[in-house]
Amino acid sequence: MGYSGFRVIKEGLFGQKGWKPQWRNPEPKAEYDIVIIGGGGHGLSTAFYLAKEHGLKNIAVLEKGYLGGGNVGRNTTIVRANYFLPGNSEFYSHSLKLWENLENELNYNVMHSQRGLINLFHSDGQRDAFARRGNAMINQGDDAELLDTEGVRKHLPYLDFENTRFPIYGGLLHKRGGTARHDAVAWGYARGADQRGVDLIQNCEVTGIDIEGGVVKGVQTSRGAIRAKKVAIVTAGRSGQVAAMAGMRLPIESHILQAFVTEGLKPVIDHVVSFGMGHFYISQSDKGGLVFGGDLDFYSSYASRGNLPMKEHVMDAAMTLMPMIGKAKVLRSWGGIMDMTPDGSPIIDKTHIEGLFLDCGWCYGGFKAVPGSGFSLAHLIATGNHHAPAEKFRLDRFRTGRGLMDEEGTGAQHNLH
Ligand SMILES: Cc1cc2nc3c(=O)[nH]c(=O)nc-3n(C[C@H](O)[C@H](O)[C@H](O)COP(=O)(O)OP(=O)(O)OC[C@H]3O[C@@H](n4cnc5c(N)ncnc54)[C@H](O)[C@@H]3O)c2cc1C
């Protein structure tokens, strides 16, 4: 069933009776060519591109809960391509281009809104760093514009520009940055994959990975054994635990990241605003809620809930940047489990086990990577070769030290990236 404005009007006139479920609910088969563990954004987009770009059909996505119930439905929805280092830069640039055609490609309204992202700076040194970043973005073919104080004031008049500790010197504007509706992205990819014959199996937890003679043979699940020629671990915050089923110890720590949303307000914040010095960023959802977040909770955990000190820290930063936010009431807060690598950059690679692939380490920035990651992992699984924009996301960089991409320059401490 195609979605269109005409269809919405027709269904409105005839009692909304013509809509069909967006995907089937199949029983798992005994064997697939490819099994993807994890029905988050990355697992679903991988399945979609395997079917669409490579014509493969005998594929299952195994999800222990419900589709989109993980971080893909818990993030703050920011989409951008403003990375500095080679490796990251070309990958996120490719991903943003996929975003720009995603609604057409999926025939699904993912509410991608390129409203512009402004990264604020508060010192001469920071201005230099952002100027370099902006130049790198332009070299990569993306957009960047360095704003001075007055330039920022024109866009964001509600900020406190004269704050003693963090006076606003300017900002780096990335006009193609913005937001998208996170769960619609998961649903759109799920529907697209299902339409192309992929089996999406929910409530199916992988409990073991079968390996014989160094070759992957399938998985054990809460719904029985499933044989497979190729298996991909795409389980975000649970990557370390799932890889351990294959005897692997990943260079990943799982940490909690929290987010917050206020009651619905009239339009007040038109952009995504990032206040790195205070570990705070904010945008406004189409429903009117101010959506904002901050730093990691600073200890490793698999609990999807956050601690109070970090809540206080985020609210402090919000009040520093825009005191008027103190009048808004916070409706909800939540947490998600981040798969943090020691250099803050992700992994898309084969493993030492034949037929076993890995896609993880997205830290707190994997939502914008959903199209690019699925595209590149699908390419790797289908062809055996790394996809050019993602070819630097190798696992062995953490063993050899060669090819590390430490975007923040914070060293090998997972929770600082
Ligand atoms: C509060 C917060 C804010 C964020 N903000 C942004 C942002 O603004 N922009 C951005 O780009 N990124 C952001 N992120 C990061 C982004 O959400 C993640 O990097 C990304 O969603 C991770 O990939 P995924 O969607 O595939 O993960 P998930 O949706 O978590 O998918 C992994 C899936 O694997 C399943 N799984 C785990 N173990 C098993 C098993 N044994 N068997 C079967 N299934 C299993 C899980 O149930 C889950 O559904 C944020 C994250 C959080 C928590």
The ligand as a MOL file (V3000), in Angstrom:
LIG
                    3D

  0  0  0     0  0            999 V3000
M  V30 BEGIN CTAB
M  V30 COUNTS 53 58 0 0 0
M  V30 BEGIN ATOM
M  V30 1 C 18.9560 10.0740 25.1550 0
M  V30 2 C 19.6120 9.8030 23.8400 0
M  V30 3 C 19.7840 10.8420 22.9440 0
M  V30 4 C 20.3750 10.5990 21.7080 0
M  V30 5 N 20.4160 11.6100 20.8020 0
M  V30 6 C 20.9030 11.3890 19.5510 0
M  V30 7 C 20.8270 12.4080 18.5760 0
M  V30 8 O 20.2700 13.4760 18.8300 0
M  V30 9 N 21.3620 12.1610 17.3490 0
M  V30 10 C 21.9670 10.9960 17.0590 0
M  V30 11 O 22.4820 10.8350 15.9420 0
M  V30 12 N 22.0040 9.9630 17.9570 0
M  V30 13 C 21.4760 10.1330 19.1940 0
M  V30 14 N 21.4730 9.1120 20.1190 0
M  V30 15 C 22.1410 7.8400 19.7890 0
M  V30 16 C 21.3080 6.9030 18.9470 0
M  V30 17 O 19.9960 6.8210 19.4410 0
M  V30 18 C 21.9690 5.5140 18.9210 0
M  V30 19 O 23.3490 5.6230 18.6190 0
M  V30 20 C 21.3370 4.5800 17.8910 0
M  V30 21 O 19.9340 4.5990 17.9840 0
M  V30 22 C 21.8560 3.1610 18.1140 0
M  V30 23 O 21.5410 2.3090 17.0550 0
M  V30 24 P 20.1340 1.4910 16.9250 0
M  V30 25 O 19.0880 2.4660 16.5220 0
M  V30 26 O 20.3400 0.3670 16.0080 0
M  V30 27 O 19.9470 1.0190 18.4210 0
M  V30 28 P 18.7050 0.3490 19.1590 0
M  V30 29 O 17.4290 0.9950 18.7560 0
M  V30 30 O 19.0460 0.3250 20.6160 0
M  V30 31 O 18.7100 -1.1030 18.5370 0
M  V30 32 C 19.3830 -2.2270 19.0690 0
M  V30 33 C 18.3480 -3.3010 19.2500 0
M  V30 34 O 18.9920 -4.5340 19.5600 0
M  V30 35 C 18.0920 -5.2520 20.3750 0
M  V30 36 N 18.8260 -6.3290 21.0500 0
M  V30 37 C 19.7550 -6.2120 22.0270 0
M  V30 38 N 20.1690 -7.4180 22.4370 0
M  V30 39 C 19.4850 -8.3340 21.6890 0
M  V30 40 C 19.4540 -9.7560 21.6410 0
M  V30 41 N 20.2350 -10.4920 22.4590 0
M  V30 42 N 18.6400 -10.3710 20.7580 0
M  V30 43 C 17.8390 -9.6410 19.9170 0
M  V30 44 N 17.8170 -8.2830 19.9440 0
M  V30 45 C 18.6350 -7.6420 20.8120 0
M  V30 46 C 17.5480 -4.2080 21.3170 0
M  V30 47 O 16.3250 -4.6290 21.9260 0
M  V30 48 C 17.3750 -3.0140 20.3770 0
M  V30 49 O 16.0560 -2.8980 19.8740 0
M  V30 50 C 20.8710 9.3050 21.3830 0
M  V30 51 C 20.6760 8.2640 22.2770 0
M  V30 52 C 20.0490 8.5030 23.4960 0
M  V30 53 C 19.8050 7.3700 24.4440 0
M  V30 END ATOM
M  V30 BEGIN BOND
M  V30 1 1 1 2
M  V30 2 1 2 3
M  V30 3 2 2 52
M  V30 4 2 3 4
M  V30 5 1 4 5
M  V30 6 1 4 50
M  V30 7 2 5 6
M  V30 8 1 6 7
M  V30 9 1 6 13
M  V30 10 2 7 8
M  V30 11 1 7 9
M  V30 12 1 9 10
M  V30 13 2 10 11
M  V30 14 1 10 12
M  V30 15 2 12 13
M  V30 16 1 13 14
M  V30 17 1 14 15
M  V30 18 1 14 50
M  V30 19 1 15 16
M  V30 20 1 16 17
M  V30 21 1 16 18
M  V30 22 1 18 19
M  V30 23 1 18 20
M  V30 24 1 20 21
M  V30 25 1 20 22
M  V30 26 1 22 23
M  V30 27 1 23 24
M  V30 28 2 24 25
M  V30 29 1 24 26
M  V30 30 1 24 27
M  V30 31 1 27 28
M  V30 32 2 28 29
M  V30 33 1 28 30
M  V30 34 1 28 31
M  V30 35 1 31 32
M  V30 36 1 32 33
M  V30 37 1 33 34
M  V30 38 1 33 48
M  V30 39 1 34 35
M  V30 40 1 35 36
M  V30 41 1 35 46
M  V30 42 1 36 37
M  V30 43 1 36 45
M  V30 44 2 37 38
M  V30 45 1 38 39
M  V30 46 1 39 40
M  V30 47 2 39 45
M  V30 48 1 40 41
M  V30 49 2 40 42
M  V30 50 1 42 43
M  V30 51 2 43 44
M  V30 52 1 44 45
M  V30 53 1 46 47
M  V30 54 1 46 48
M  V30 55 1 48 49
M  V30 56 2 50 51
M  V30 57 1 51 52
M  V30 58 1 52 53
M  V30 END BOND
M  V30 END CTAB
M  END
